[in-house]
Amino acid sequence: MRRVRLPGPASVWRDPVHWLAFGLGAGTLPRAPGTWGTLAVLPFYFLVDDLPPWCYAALTAGLFGLGVWLCGRTARDLGVHDHPGIVWDEMVGFLAAMLLVRGGWWPLAGFLLFRFFDIVKPWPIRAVDRRLGGGWGIMLDDLLAGLYAALLLWLGARYLAGG
């Protein structure tokens, strides 16, 4: 099966909802938009990584909720369920990956683990991605990938790094 690369819509630069869903424009880059979207959230992550855990979790949950609406509306407007350029879900997925372990070199490990789970989509991530539509479907598979990464990071911090 041949994959067709959809062009980034011009509306990204005109519509603030599309601009946010496309990760402040990162999703318009020609190759690996999910990776660029994940990289685009790093400056924001470094601004909030010192928040108390409950506040960081609440912020991530709020951005997830906003993403359900942003991504759902953008997908509807574009007529494509999960346009590759919609990367708000990757941004929130990375923040979820960093829920349990933050600071130090953990963001690099979080980036790599999150991207791995987002690309490979082990069960039930793949099932959610295929069966759930709209903004919920776009956001939930990346949240699950982030939570898989968070669990492995936590285990690594606890058992490998002596944390």
C-alpha positions as CSV (number, residue, x, y, z in Angstrom):
1,M,0.0,0.0,0.0
2,R,1.5,3.3,-1.1
3,R,1.3,6.2,1.5
4,V,0.3,9.6,0.1
5,R,1.8,12.6,1.8
6,L,-0.9,15.2,2.2
7,P,0.3,18.8,1.9
8,G,0.0,21.1,4.9
9,P,-3.1,23.3,4.4
10,A,-2.6,27.0,3.8
11,S,-5.2,27.5,6.6
12,V,-2.5,26.7,9.2
13,W,-1.1,30.2,8.7
14,R,-4.6,31.8,8.8
15,D,-6.6,29.9,11.3
16,P,-5.3,30.0,14.9
17,V,-7.0,26.6,15.7
18,H,-5.2,25.0,12.8
19,W,-2.0,26.7,13.7
20,L,-2.2,25.2,17.2
21,A,-3.2,21.8,16.0
22,F,-0.3,21.8,13.6
23,G,2.1,22.5,16.6
24,L,2.6,26.2,15.9
25,G,3.4,25.3,12.3
26,A,5.8,22.4,13.1
27,G,3.4,19.9,11.4
28,T,3.9,21.7,8.1
29,L,7.5,20.5,7.8
30,P,7.9,18.0,4.9
31,R,9.2,15.0,6.7
32,A,8.4,13.3,10.0
33,P,5.9,15.9,11.3
34,G,5.2,13.9,14.4
35,T,8.9,14.1,15.4
36,W,9.0,17.8,14.7
37,G,5.8,18.3,16.7
38,T,7.4,16.5,19.6
39,L,10.6,18.6,19.3
40,A,8.4,21.8,19.1
41,V,7.0,21.2,22.6
42,L,10.5,20.9,24.3
43,P,10.9,24.7,25.0
44,F,7.4,24.7,26.7
45,Y,8.4,21.5,28.6
46,F,11.5,23.2,29.9
47,L,9.4,26.1,31.1
48,V,7.1,23.9,33.1
49,D,9.2,21.0,34.2
50,D,9.8,22.5,37.6
51,L,6.1,22.7,38.4
52,P,4.8,20.6,41.3
53,P,3.7,17.1,40.0
54,W,0.0,17.8,40.6
55,C,0.2,21.1,38.7
56,Y,2.2,19.5,35.8
57,A,-0.4,16.7,35.6
58,A,-3.3,19.2,35.6
59,L,-1.7,21.3,32.9
60,T,-1.1,18.2,30.8
61,A,-4.7,17.1,31.3
62,G,-5.9,20.6,30.3
63,L,-3.8,20.6,27.2
64,F,-5.2,17.1,26.4
65,G,-8.8,18.4,26.7
66,L,-8.0,21.4,24.6
67,G,-6.4,19.1,22.0
68,V,-9.5,16.9,21.7
69,W,-11.3,20.1,20.5
70,L,-8.4,21.6,18.4
71,C,-7.6,18.3,16.6
72,G,-11.2,17.3,16.1
73,R,-12.1,20.7,14.6
74,T,-9.0,20.8,12.4
75,A,-9.6,17.3,11.2
76,R,-13.2,18.1,10.3
77,D,-12.2,21.3,8.6
78,L,-9.6,19.5,6.5
79,G,-11.8,16.5,5.8
80,V,-8.9,14.1,6.9
81,H,-9.4,12.1,10.1
82,D,-5.8,12.4,11.4
83,H,-3.8,14.6,9.0
84,P,-0.1,13.9,9.5
85,G,0.5,17.6,10.1
86,I,-1.8,17.6,13.2
87,V,0.9,17.3,15.9
88,W,-0.8,18.7,19.0
89,D,-1.3,15.1,20.0
90,E,2.4,14.4,19.9
91,M,3.1,17.5,21.9
92,V,0.7,16.4,24.7
93,G,1.9,12.8,24.4
94,F,5.5,13.9,25.2
95,L,4.3,15.9,28.2
96,A,2.5,12.8,29.4
97,A,5.7,10.8,28.9
98,M,7.4,13.2,31.3
99,L,4.7,13.0,34.1
100,L,6.6,10.7,36.5
101,V,10.3,11.6,35.8
102,R,11.5,15.1,34.9
103,G,14.7,17.0,34.6
104,G,18.3,15.8,33.9
105,W,18.7,13.6,30.8
106,W,15.2,12.1,31.2
107,P,13.7,14.3,28.4
108,L,16.0,12.7,25.9
109,A,14.9,9.2,27.0
110,G,11.3,10.4,27.1
111,F,11.5,11.7,23.6
112,L,13.0,8.5,22.3
113,L,10.5,6.2,24.2
114,F,7.5,8.3,23.3
115,R,8.4,8.4,19.6
116,F,9.0,4.6,19.7
117,F,5.6,3.9,21.2
118,D,3.9,6.5,19.0
119,I,5.3,4.9,15.8
120,V,5.1,1.2,16.8
121,K,1.7,1.5,18.5
122,P,1.6,-1.6,20.6
123,W,-1.7,-2.9,22.0
124,P,-4.1,-1.2,22.8
125,I,-2.6,2.0,21.1
126,R,-3.2,0.6,17.6
127,A,-6.7,-0.5,18.4
128,V,-7.6,3.0,19.8
129,D,-6.0,4.7,16.8
130,R,-8.0,2.6,14.3
131,R,-11.4,2.5,16.2
132,L,-11.9,5.9,17.8
133,G,-12.6,8.8,15.6
134,G,-12.6,12.6,15.9
135,G,-10.5,14.5,18.4
136,W,-10.6,11.8,21.0
137,G,-9.1,9.3,18.5
138,I,-6.4,11.7,17.5
139,M,-5.4,12.5,21.1
140,L,-5.9,9.2,23.0
141,D,-3.5,7.0,21.1
142,D,-0.7,9.6,21.7
143,L,-1.7,9.9,25.4
144,L,-1.4,6.1,25.7
145,A,2.0,6.2,24.0
146,G,3.1,8.8,26.4
147,L,1.9,6.8,29.4
148,Y,3.7,3.7,28.2
149,A,6.9,5.9,28.0
150,A,6.2,7.4,31.4
151,L,5.9,3.9,33.0
152,L,9.3,2.8,31.5
153,L,10.9,6.1,32.5
154,W,9.7,5.7,36.0
155,L,10.9,2.1,36.2
156,G,14.2,3.2,34.8
157,A,14.5,6.0,37.3
158,R,13.5,3.7,40.2
159,Y,15.5,0.6,39.4
160,L,18.3,1.6,37.0
161,A,19.2,5.1,38.2
162,G,18.6,4.4,41.9
163,G,16.0,7.1,42.1
